[in-house]
Amino acid sequence: MKKYVAYVGSYSYTGKAKGITIFDVDTERGSFHRRQEVEVDNASDVIVSADGRMLYAVEDYGVVGFRILPDGGLVRVSSKKVNGMRPHHICVDREGKYLYTSGYHDGKLTILRLEPDGTIGSIVDEVYHKGLGSIAERGSRAHITCSKPTRDMRFVMSADPGIDQVSIYRFTGRPGEIRLVDAIRTARRSSPYFFTFSKDNRFLYLLYDMTNAIDVYSYTVSEDRGMPEFTKLQTVCTTGDVTPGALNAATCMTFTVDDRYIFVGNAGDNSVTLFARDAESGMLTAEFNLPISGEYPKDIAIFPDGKHIVSVNHESGTLSFFKVDYEKKLLIMSTNEIPVSQPNCCIMVPVGEEG
């Protein structure tokens, strides 16, 4: 059986958390065992490289890279500033060439080069979003919350809930050549927050936090112009409450390894919703919407067996663990919750020789 560790990123404003907490993963029981903490200033997001050798984390005003040791421990090997404020979200491409950061506070997309050994290199390109939005609480200006390349590596996309838009860029990898080629313009006050592609690259799933919804789009590239083409296929609600003005917000969206299911966390409602995904049509069907025994599920992580999940509850400062019964459409608490100060995100990684 493979050995796994979990990395949980937390804010360190209060001093109650150092930044990243490392846990040993009990895959059979669906639980964590705390090991140690690693200092990172306000780790709002963490991601692991495609080859599993490196972990990257957000820190104040930049990003930091860690070498993952065979036992899952972390050794800091590089860090870079992003010429802006602390990023909200980070992503690495499947080829391990670039690191993408999304600036919520300054509306800035930054792309950094990754060296062959995984260390963080220099900034390749950077773009500030401009425009006025429709949500007064967010200052009615640009706030980027998610940036990543399409799976075919032809475009880079950035979701901006501040201006209700997903910007689409052509990125060559040569400094200064990033270019806006199109955009998905969403409804006013919809707040496009996060997105991901199906593994076959045929469908885009766009999560809206203010309207508690997911839009499903087909994705193709026109043969004559080489331009991205997105066609909306479906809109689904992430909670059972569609009352206008309800104080709910969709916070996260996680696919199972086989792409058959999607888990969505909902703050306010403090629930998780499971959707089944049809591989051919891309369409989603809601299976259940159930409480997560915590407040503000900022992330949902799926255990390697696909049968357990952990909810990262930011406001209540807890991790809560559940077994998923896909047939009966139930969540069953599998072990006691674990306290973690202001947790933001969680990722599980195989380690050791087999990892």
SVG drawing of the C-alpha trace seen along z (x, -y; Angstrom):
<svg xmlns="http://www.w3.org/2000/svg" viewBox="-36 -50 54 52">
<polyline fill="none" stroke="black" stroke-width="0.4" points="0.0,0.0 1.3,-3.4 2.2,-5.9 0.6,-9.4 1.1,-12.7 -1.3,-15.7 -0.2,-19.3 -2.7,-21.9 -2.0,-25.6 -3.1,-28.1 -3.0,-31.8 -0.4,-32.8 -1.8,-36.2 -2.6,-35.3 0.5,-33.2 -1.6,-30.1 -0.5,-28.4 3.0,-28.5 1.8,-28.1 1.8,-24.5 0.9,-21.5 2.1,-18.1 -0.1,-15.1 0.4,-11.3 -2.6,-10.0 -4.5,-6.9 -6.1,-5.9 -7.9,-2.9 -9.7,-4.9 -9.9,-8.1 -8.1,-10.2 -4.9,-12.3 -2.2,-12.2 -0.4,-15.4 3.3,-15.3 4.8,-18.8 4.5,-22.4 6.6,-24.3 6.8,-28.1 5.3,-29.9 3.8,-33.4 0.0,-33.1 -0.1,-30.0 -3.4,-30.7 -2.8,-27.9 -0.5,-25.0 0.1,-22.8 2.3,-19.9 4.3,-19.5 3.2,-16.9 6.1,-14.7 5.5,-14.9 9.0,-16.2 8.1,-19.7 5.5,-21.5 4.8,-25.2 3.0,-27.5 1.8,-31.1 3.5,-33.3 3.3,-37.1 4.2,-38.9 5.3,-35.8 5.7,-32.0 8.0,-29.5 9.2,-26.1 9.9,-23.0 11.6,-19.8 9.5,-16.8 11.6,-14.3 11.0,-10.6 9.2,-10.6 7.0,-13.6 9.1,-16.2 9.7,-19.6 13.0,-21.4 12.7,-25.0 14.8,-25.4 13.6,-28.6 11.3,-31.6 10.4,-34.5 8.4,-37.8 5.7,-38.4 6.0,-42.2 2.6,-42.5 0.5,-41.5 0.2,-38.0 -1.4,-35.7 -4.7,-34.0 -4.2,-30.9 -1.4,-29.1 -1.2,-26.5 1.5,-24.5 1.2,-23.1 1.4,-19.4 4.8,-19.8 6.4,-21.5 7.4,-24.5 5.5,-27.4 3.9,-28.5 0.8,-30.7 -0.3,-33.0 -3.6,-34.8 -3.7,-38.1 -7.0,-38.8 -5.9,-42.0 -4.3,-43.6 -5.9,-41.8 -2.6,-40.5 -1.8,-37.4 1.9,-36.4 3.6,-33.6 7.0,-32.4 9.4,-29.9 10.2,-26.7 13.8,-25.4 14.5,-21.7 15.2,-20.9 11.8,-22.4 13.1,-25.5 11.2,-28.8 12.8,-30.9 12.2,-34.5 8.9,-36.1 8.1,-35.4 5.0,-37.5 2.6,-39.6 -0.8,-41.2 -3.1,-43.4 -6.8,-43.1 -8.7,-46.3 -12.3,-47.2 -15.2,-47.9 -17.3,-45.2 -20.8,-45.0 -20.2,-43.8 -19.8,-46.8 -18.4,-44.6 -15.4,-43.8 -14.6,-47.4 -16.1,-46.9 -12.7,-46.2 -10.5,-43.4 -9.8,-40.4 -8.3,-37.3 -9.1,-34.1 -8.0,-31.3 -5.5,-31.1 -4.4,-28.0 -3.6,-26.8 -6.0,-24.8 -5.0,-21.1 -3.7,-21.4 -1.4,-24.2 -2.7,-26.5 -4.2,-29.2 -4.1,-30.6 -7.3,-31.5 -8.0,-33.8 -11.3,-33.9 -12.0,-37.4 -15.1,-37.7 -14.4,-41.4 -15.3,-42.2 -17.5,-39.1 -15.2,-37.7 -12.9,-34.8 -10.0,-36.3 -8.4,-34.0 -4.8,-34.6 -2.5,-33.2 0.9,-32.5 4.0,-31.7 6.5,-31.4 8.5,-34.3 8.6,-37.3 6.2,-40.1 4.2,-38.1 1.1,-37.2 -1.9,-38.5 -5.6,-38.7 -7.5,-36.9 -11.0,-36.3 -13.1,-36.3 -16.1,-34.5 -18.3,-37.3 -20.6,-36.2 -23.7,-37.7 -23.4,-40.8 -22.9,-39.8 -22.3,-36.2 -18.7,-36.2 -16.8,-33.5 -14.5,-32.2 -12.8,-28.9 -12.6,-26.6 -11.2,-23.3 -11.2,-21.2 -12.1,-17.5 -9.1,-15.3 -10.0,-14.8 -10.0,-18.6 -13.4,-18.6 -15.3,-20.4 -14.8,-23.4 -16.5,-23.6 -16.8,-27.2 -17.8,-27.8 -19.6,-30.9 -19.4,-31.8 -22.1,-34.5 -24.7,-32.6 -23.8,-29.1 -23.7,-27.7 -21.6,-25.7 -21.7,-26.4 -20.6,-23.5 -19.1,-24.5 -17.8,-22.5 -14.3,-23.5 -12.8,-23.3 -10.3,-25.3 -11.4,-26.5 -9.3,-25.0 -9.3,-28.1 -8.3,-30.7 -6.9,-28.7 -9.2,-30.5 -10.8,-29.0 -14.5,-28.3 -16.7,-27.8 -20.4,-26.8 -22.5,-26.7 -24.3,-23.4 -25.7,-23.5 -26.1,-25.4 -26.5,-23.6 -27.1,-25.0 -24.5,-23.9 -27.0,-24.2 -30.6,-23.5 -31.3,-27.2 -31.7,-29.4 -33.3,-32.3 -32.0,-35.6 -29.7,-37.2 -29.1,-34.0 -25.8,-34.3 -24.2,-31.3 -21.1,-31.1 -19.7,-28.2 -16.0,-28.0 -14.3,-25.0 -14.7,-22.3 -12.8,-19.0 -12.9,-16.2 -12.4,-12.5 -9.4,-10.9 -11.6,-9.1 -13.5,-12.3 -16.8,-10.6 -17.8,-12.9 -17.3,-16.5 -17.5,-17.6 -18.4,-21.3 -18.1,-23.1 -20.6,-25.7 -20.0,-28.4 -23.0,-29.8 -24.9,-26.7 -21.8,-24.8 -22.4,-21.8 -20.8,-19.7 -22.7,-18.8 -21.8,-15.7 -22.4,-15.8 -22.1,-12.8 -20.5,-13.6 -21.4,-12.0 -18.2,-11.5 -19.7,-11.7 -22.0,-14.8 -20.1,-16.5 -23.4,-17.1 -23.7,-17.1 -26.4,-15.5 -26.7,-16.4 -26.5,-13.3 -26.7,-14.9 -26.2,-18.1 -25.1,-17.4 -23.6,-19.3 -19.9,-19.1 -19.9,-19.7 -17.9,-22.9 -18.0,-26.5 -16.8,-27.8 -15.6,-24.7 -12.8,-26.5 -11.5,-23.3 -12.6,-19.6 -9.9,-17.1 -10.5,-13.5 -8.6,-10.6 -6.6,-8.4 -9.2,-5.6 -11.9,-7.9 -14.1,-6.7 -13.3,-9.4 -13.1,-13.2 -11.8,-15.9 -13.5,-19.2 -11.2,-22.1 -13.3,-24.4 -11.8,-27.8 -14.0,-29.7 -14.4,-26.9 -10.7,-26.0 -11.2,-22.3 -10.7,-19.4 -13.7,-17.1 -13.6,-13.6 -16.2,-11.6 -16.7,-8.3 -18.7,-8.6 -21.4,-6.1 -22.0,-6.8 -24.8,-4.2 -26.8,-5.4 -25.8,-9.0 -24.6,-9.5 -21.7,-11.1 -20.7,-9.2 -18.3,-10.9 -15.3,-8.5 -13.2,-9.9 -12.9,-12.9 -12.3,-16.3 -8.8,-17.8 -8.2,-21.5 -6.1,-23.6 -6.0,-27.4 -7.5,-29.2 -7.0,-26.4 -7.3,-27.3 -6.4,-24.3 -5.3,-20.6 -3.5,-18.3 -2.6,-14.6 0.6,-13.3 2.2,-9.8 5.7,-9.6 8.5,-7.1 10.0,-4.9 6.5,-3.9 5.3,-7.5"/>
</svg>
